[in-house]
Amino acid sequence: MQGLVLEGVEKALGGRRVIRGLDLTVEPGELVCLLGPSGCGKTTTLRMVGGFLYPDRGRILIDGQDVSRVPPERRPTAMVFQNYALWPHMTVYENIAFGLRVRRLPGTEIRSRVEQVLRMVGMMELRDRRPAHISGGEQQRVALARALVLEPKVLLLDEPLSNLDAKLRAQVREEIREIQQRIGITSVFVTHDQDEALSIADRVAVMWNGQIEQFADPPTLYRQPRTQFVAQFVGTMNFYRGTAAAGAARLEPDGLAVPVRGLAAGGGQLEIGVRPEEVRLAPAGTNGGVPASLLKRIPRGHFTEVVVAFGEHIARVFVPLDFPLADRLEVSFGRVLLYRDGTLQEDAVGR
């Protein structure tokens, strides 16, 4: 078993190169998310894996077999589309069985496989209903079952949760992850939602301009974003131009020195990135930080986002609900990330 491999894949559409020398390896049984903004090439990549587009260059291999020119119906893949694409005149059972009937499988085998996936996705009791008579989350599960019943080697999911409300989306993505892990199917999941990607994937490929900016597990992606694009796209990041001094970040243009314990001097001109949870707030005059003033507080449910000004700079900060906020505060930094020319140089942890 070799999973899914893309080697030097390129694709142009409408005279514009949308995929540029893309390399990607998805291990057997792994769920990988393609994450990025609209137009970055993630859906084009998925469609090439599924056979709906052929690459101009490069190869696509599934379990070591080159499928780059194999049509969709002959590939060991199955797709769950964004709009579900269910037949409105067919029942849940008939929608799931449709692909197997096209393949002319025996009736007993069709019935056995359909009932198996119906139980897997918890839809057995709704097997005789039509799509218009079930909820959006249930329709999504039917679309998933219709893909799984084909027993593909690679499951492809193209933003399958975008039509659901936030609460249902979180519930259904957990169901998809649980089913994927239980059956151990190699999966590629396209999304522009960073929370979705970080919560469901074994690894995440962040895409921009037809290339992969970083491919890593969610904790690494968040803690050590390799480029400024990844740092800004995954989570929230405060960025400042400046230099690293001994124990402080010296910000431009005012030369303000913000304390960062453990930061070493050197490195020249840098972009200094600080996650909101790594901005330390305290009452003015208590911890040796730089003076700051409270500009705004934004309730976020289980935490509060605040905006503070210090010198010629502002910072977004995440604090607990019971954090004592005052108009006059002071700021220091915890862990910072240092970038030169958009690329991560080193990090420092101050505790």
Secondary structure, DSSP 8 states (H G I E B T S, - for coil): ---EEEEEEEEEETTEEEEEEEEEEE-TT-EEEEE--TTSSHHHHHHHHHTSS--SEEEEEETTEE-TT--GGGSSEEEE-TT----TTS-HHHHHHHHHHHTT--HHHHHHHHHHHHHHTT-GGGTT--GGGS-HHHHHHHHHHHHHTT--SEEEEESTTTTS-HHHHHHHHHHHHHHHHHHT-EEEEEES-HHHHHHH-SEEEEEETTEEEEEE-HHHHHHS-SBHHHHHHSS--EEEEEEEETTEEEETTTTEEEE-TT--S--SSEEEEE-GGGEEEEETTSSS-EEEEEEEEEE-SSEEEEEEEETTEEEEEEEETT----SEEEEEESSEEEEETTEEEEEE---
